[in-house]
Each structure stands twice: as structure tokens, then as C-alpha cells.
């Protein structure tokens, strides 16, 4: 069964008021049952983090997709997948280093978090640096969902970035061992209304009607509708941060 992917990013009101662009980015590539999807959130304090988010999302998605197209057995082994995810992130970091040198800027000015998924519907992996969150819901109601939770620092508003020196120590991979029916990746701006209390799963009163509508329309129309939801005054009333939500439905 093929994936249907809907994704959107909305600029937070705090950024609009200051003339700051949306610092979130997403990218995905689906090839039959194989899916790679990434959401990145640029650091609000980093002057070029919108560029950093875009480069990381695009590069990591491309590298992982190319590798999985040639050999999907890497999904069967945690160490092999973690090595592949590390290599993809290293490629993205190298691209950012080149940009920083050309722009005479620091690497930290492109700071961004990353949460992603790579799999084929039957099994897969979350890979994660920093905040944001990933949720995989199984096709069978007997199987529990899998949540890749955010990692914050000593304080709740601190996190870790792909551009940090210790990025390898903060790269986490988490197995999704059951067949996935619904996948969600989001930046931390979407979490207050898309996740339940305690971030143990998706907030059903929000996600269920959204997913039912998305399943009834094409990907382009669904993504436009999703953008309208993220850009709704009601969500801006909950958080003034940038908001990105990617929802992948299978079957």
C-alpha cells in the first residue's frame, strides 16, 4: 500500500510581527511503500536557521531515500540504520559548513533540530536530534503506538541542534516494529494542540477529524487545508511559534 503525505508549515505570529521568516522546514520522499520524511525547526536565536532547516531537511531526505532505494535491508538492523542516519546528517552538516564559509558566518547561525522517519510501512525507524516529536500509529489496534519524544536541555526552552558539536551524542534512533497506518512528524510549535497531555500520543479530538478529511482528498488539496488549520487564529492563540505538521497515511 502506498503512502499519502500531507504537510504544511505556518509562520508564527511572533515571527510575523518581527519580520522573521518561518524557520521550520519539511521534506519527504515516497517510493511505493518506502517513505523518508523529515521535519526541522530552526533555532529562534540563530540568524540563518531558516536556511539551516531547509538544507538539513532536503539533504537528509535525499541521502536516505537514495540509500534505501538501493538496499532496504539497512532497516533490519539498528546499528546499520544509525550509521546511515549519521552519514546523512554528516552530509547535511558538510553542506552547511560550505554555506557558512561562503557567507562568512558561523555554523551555529544555521542551527536546526531534526525529527524524521524512514521505513516501508512494515517496519522503520525514527531518527531525532532535539525537540519536535514523531508518532507512529500501528495498523492493528492491538499494537501500541510509538512516540519519539523531544529532548530538551536543563531548561524546557533549551534543546540540541544538528549544528552542535555534540550532535552524534544526541542522535537518537527508535524502532517502529509494527505496520504503520498513520505517521505524524511535527515541530514543537504544533505540539500544544496536536499532542495529548504528556506527549504520550496524538490528541484524538484534533487529529482524528483532520485525518478523516485528509483521507478524502488529494495530497495537494489536503496540504493546503492543513496549512489553513495551522494558520488559523485558534492555533495562533495557543502558540505564537512557527508550526509544522506532516501527516502520512498508508492504505
C-alpha positions in Angstrom: 0.0 0.0 0.0 1.3 3.4 -0.9 1.7 6.4 1.4 -0.3 9.6 1.1 1.6 12.6 2.6 0.2 15.9 3.7 2.4 18.6 5.1 2.5 22.3 5.8 4.4 25.0 7.7 2.8 28.2 9.1 4.8 31.2 10.3 4.2 32.0 13.9 2.7 35.4 14.9 5.8 36.2 16.9 7.8 35.9 13.7 5.4 37.8 11.6 5.4 40.7 14.0 9.2 40.9 13.8 9.5 40.3 10.1 11.2 37.0 10.7 10.6 34.2 8.1 9.3 30.8 9.1 12.3 28.9 10.4 10.7 25.4 10.1 11.1 23.1 7.1 9.9 19.7 6.0 10.8 17.3 3.2 9.7 13.8 2.2 10.1 11.2 -0.5 7.8 8.2 -1.0 8.5 5.4 -3.4 5.7 2.8 -3.1 5.8 1.5 0.5 9.2 3.2 1.3 9.0 6.6 3.0 11.5 9.1 4.2 10.2 12.2 5.9 11.9 14.9 7.9 10.8 18.0 9.9 13.3 20.6 11.0 12.9 23.6 13.4 15.4 26.4 13.2 16.6 28.0 16.4 14.8 31.3 17.0 18.1 32.9 18.2 20.1 31.8 15.1 20.1 34.4 12.3 20.2 31.9 9.3 18.2 29.0 10.9 15.6 29.1 8.2 18.3 28.2 5.7 19.7 25.6 8.0 16.3 23.9 8.4 15.8 23.7 4.6 19.3 22.3 3.9 19.0 19.7 6.6 15.5 18.5 5.7 16.3 18.3 1.9 19.7 16.7 2.2 18.9 14.1 4.8 15.7 13.1 2.9 17.6 12.8 -0.3 20.6 10.8 1.1 18.4 8.3 3.0 16.0 7.9 0.0 18.8 7.1 -2.3 20.4 4.6 0.0 17.1 2.8 0.8 16.3 2.6 -2.9 19.5 0.6 -3.4 19.3 -1.5 -0.2 16.4 -1.5 2.2 17.9 -4.3 4.4 19.5 -1.5 6.4 16.1 -1.1 8.1 16.5 -4.5 9.7 19.5 -3.6 11.9 19.6 -0.7 14.4 23.4 -0.2 14.2 23.3 -0.2 10.4 20.4 2.3 10.3 22.0 4.6 12.9 25.2 4.6 10.9 23.2 5.5 7.8 21.3 8.3 9.6 24.6 9.6 10.9 26.1 9.7 7.4 23.1 11.5 6.0 23.3 14.1 8.8 27.0 14.5 8.3 26.4 15.2 4.6 23.9 17.9 5.6 26.4 19.4 8.1 29.1 19.5 5.3 26.7 21.4 3.1 26.1 23.9 5.9 29.8 24.3 6.6 30.2 25.2 2.9 27.4 27.8 3.2 28.9 29.2 6.4 32.3 29.6 4.8 30.8 31.3 1.7 28.7 33.6 3.8 31.4 34.2 6.3 29.0 33.1 9.0 29.3 30.7 11.9 27.9 27.2 11.6 25.7 27.9 14.7 23.8 30.6 12.8 22.2 27.7 10.8 21.1 25.8 13.9 18.2 23.5 13.5 16.6 20.4 15.1 15.6 17.3 13.2 12.9 14.6 13.6 12.4 12.1 10.9 11.2 8.7 9.9 12.5 6.1 7.4 10.7 2.9 6.7 8.5 0.9 4.4 5.2 0.6 6.4 6.1 -2.8 7.8 8.9 -1.5 9.9 11.0 1.6 10.2 12.9 4.0 12.4 12.6 7.4 13.9 15.8 9.5 14.0 15.8 12.5 16.2 18.0 15.4 17.4 16.5 18.0 19.7 12.8 18.8 20.2 9.8 18.2 17.9 8.1 14.9 18.0 7.3 11.8 15.9 4.3 9.5 16.3 3.7 6.2 14.5 0.3 4.6 15.0 0.0 0.9 14.1 -2.5 -0.5 11.6 -3.6 -3.0 14.3 -5.3 -1.6 17.4 -3.6 -4.4 19.4 -0.2 -2.7 18.8 0.8 0.3 20.8 1.8 3.5 19.1 5.5 4.6 19.1 6.4 8.1 20.2 9.8 9.7 19.5 9.8 12.3 22.3 11.7 15.7 22.3 15.0 16.0 24.1 15.4 19.3 25.9 18.3 20.6 27.9 18.5 21.6 31.6 15.7 24.1 31.0 12.5 23.4 29.0 13.3 26.0 26.4 16.7 24.5 25.6 17.4 21.8 23.1 20.1 20.3 20.8 20.8 21.0 17.2 22.3 19.3 14.1 24.9 22.0 14.0 26.1 21.4 17.6 29.5 19.8 18.3 27.8 17.0 20.3 25.2 16.1 17.7 26.3 12.5 17.5 25.7 12.0 21.2 22.2 13.5 20.9 21.2 11.5 17.8 18.5 9.0 18.8 17.0 6.2 16.8 13.8 4.4 17.8 12.4 1.3 16.2 8.9 1.2 14.7 8.4 -2.5 14.5 4.7 -2.8 13.6 2.9 -2.0 10.3 2.2 1.8 10.4 -1.2 3.2 9.4 -0.7 6.8 10.5 2.5 8.8 11.0 2.9 12.3 12.2 6.1 14.5 12.5 5.9 18.0 13.9 7.9 20.9 15.2 7.4 21.9 18.8 5.1 24.7 17.7 2.4 22.2 16.7 2.7 20.0 19.8 0.4 22.0 22.2 -2.7 21.3 20.1 -1.7 18.1 18.1 -0.4 16.0 21.1 -2.2 14.8 24.2 -1.2 15.8 27.7 2.2 14.4 28.5 3.0 13.9 24.8 2.1 10.2 25.0 0.2 10.2 21.7 -1.7 12.3 19.2 -4.6 14.4 20.6 -7.5 12.5 19.1 -10.1 15.4 19.1 -7.7 17.2 16.8 -6.1 14.6 14.7 -9.0 12.3 14.0 -11.2 14.8 12.1 -8.1 16.2 10.4 -7.0 12.7 9.2 -10.6 11.8 8.1 -10.7 14.8 5.9 -7.2 14.3 4.5 -8.1 10.7 3.6 -10.9 12.1 1.4 -8.9 14.5 -0.7 -5.7 14.6 -2.8 -2.3 15.4 -1.3 -2.2 19.0 -2.7 -5.7 19.9 -1.5 -5.1 18.2 1.8 -1.8 20.1 2.4 -3.5 23.4 1.6 -6.2 22.5 4.1 -3.6 21.6 6.7 -1.9 24.9 6.2 -5.2 26.6 6.8 -5.5 24.7 10.1 -2.0 25.6 11.2 -2.6 29.3 10.2 -5.9 29.5 11.9 -6.3 32.2 14.6 -7.3 29.5 17.1 -3.9 27.8 16.8 -2.1 31.1 16.9 -3.9 31.7 20.1 -2.4 28.6 21.6 1.2 29.3 20.4 2.9 32.1 18.6 5.7 29.8 17.4 6.2 28.5 13.8 4.1 25.3 13.3 4.9 22.4 11.0 2.9 19.2 10.8 3.5 16.3 8.4 0.9 13.5 8.4 1.4 10.3 6.3 -1.5 7.9 5.8 -1.0 4.4 4.5 -3.6 2.4 2.7 
